[in-house]
Amino acid sequence: MNYLFKNIRQLVQVRENHPAFIAGEDMKVLPVIEKAWLAVEDGKIAAYGEMKDWPGISDWRNLEVIDADGKCILPCYADSHTHIVYAGSREQEFVDRINGLSYEEIAARGGGILNSAARLEKASEHELFDAAMERLNLIMHSGTGAVEIKSGYGLSLDAELKMLRVIRQLKEKSPLTIKATFLGAHAFPALYKENKQAYIDLIIREMIPAVAAEGLADFIDVFCERNYFDPQQSTAILEAGKKLGLTPKVHANQMSRSGGVQVGVETGAISVDHLEYVEDEEIAYLRKSKTMPTLLPGAQWFLSLPHPPARKMIDNGLPIAIASDFNPGSSPSGNMNLMLSMACVMYNMNPEEVVNASTLNTAYAMQAEHEIGSITLGKKANLILTREIPGYSYIPYSFGMDLIEKVMIEGRWIRQ
């Protein structure tokens, strides 16, 4: 079926010749066509314009005309940082934090990532797939059209491969655009507590070659943080992945100025994510790179961490991406609409900036900017059709409200 939308109140993020990403002052610019029409043909964006140039329907076949009067259309969100494949929830740790324990104290007691690793080891691929597919359906219904999914709750060769094979199945069965990331360097397993180098050797000599041999991952990631992987260890792991065709990403500067930003820039990482602890030195490093700084407001808010200096970063010419970090321990939500609201309120980002940050910039952080992230001819028709709203700024303004009427993925309705 082909579709022709008419009377669209606002057609948002329209870019004829889109850049790879949006940075600095340009993040305040969000191209919009007021009172617009949009054509979708064979799952792609085929044409658009102002209603005064409405083409009519005489030359179209197999066509449904949709009157979007009072409604907005945006490109679906690209969520470039998630941990959606996991076994079981961790609400007891949520209660422990309320009662005064820090994230690091919980981890030291066997909670956190190691808790999820213990649960995942016992789960079958079938169980993991079914649970993850339910989560994917939830985020699709809230407007996400593309998602990156990490391993990292395995922490052994067999369990990491199990996670990545589940992600491969999700790629095959879900309509979403999905990218896979190998994150064996998420934490040190208890078995290697006294011999961390042995685990690093396992990652480099066995895990990465096995992942690459099966073609299971697009990216390689590492948690560069105090009490986890230091800059030297992180660099060694990322460089080993690069040699076998995996593009680096970095969990950087979440709990401290860990050196993760510098590691990311020096290894050519496509993104460095979290960034609660960033100062002038890190900003200078990022400014000379093509690495995407990615903020994860759900995790930052849920763990009561300091706000990353988003405003300073943008004012210094950097791009910003916003992703959900959907995971069972520190961000148990994949609702990108809520992430946009959080970024506006906590980081003083304006609606134009958060839309750019969650569409084209996150698409870049997934190396998918040529397929998704904007209303551009030939890109996938991944579209959010809102209910009747005053304009796109109403989405982050009305935090927690469901303002989506329909979601289209590659020209097919998945929520209607």
Salt bridges, closest charged atoms under 4 A:
GLU25 OE2 - LYS28 NZ 3.62
ASP53 OD2 - LYS52 NZ 3.43
ASP69 OD1 - LYS35 NZ 3.33
GLU93 OE1 - ARG90 NE 3.02
GLU104 OE2 - ARG226 NE 3.00
ASP130 OD2 - HIS126 NE2 3.03
GLU148 OE2 - LYS150 NZ 2.57
GLU214 OE2 - ARG165 NH2 2.49
GLU214 OE1 - ARG168 NH2 3.79
ASP218 OD2 - LYS171 NZ 3.08
ASP221 OD2 - LYS150 NZ 2.74
ASP221 OD2 - HIS251 ND1 3.01
GLU239 OE1 - LYS242 NZ 3.96
ASP273 OD2 - HIS81 ND1 2.74
GLU279 OE1 - ARG257 NH1 3.35
ASP280 OD1 - LYS312 NZ 2.54
GLU281 OE1 - ARG257 NH2 3.29
GLU282 OE2 - ARG257 NE 2.98
ASP315 OD1 - ARG311 NE 3.56
ASP325 OD1 - HIS81 NE2 3.10
ASP325 OD1 - HIS83 NE2 3.29
ASP325 OD2 - HIS274 NE2 3.94
GLU353 OE2 - LYS28 NZ 3.63
GLU353 OE2 - ARG311 NH2 2.62
GLU369 OE2 - HIS370 NE2 3.69
GLU371 OE2 - LYS380 NZ 3.55
ASP402 OD2 - ARG387 NH2 3.73
ASP402 OD2 - ARG415 NH2 2.61
GLU405 OE2 - LYS71 NZ 2.99
GLU410 OE2 - LYS380 NZ 3.39
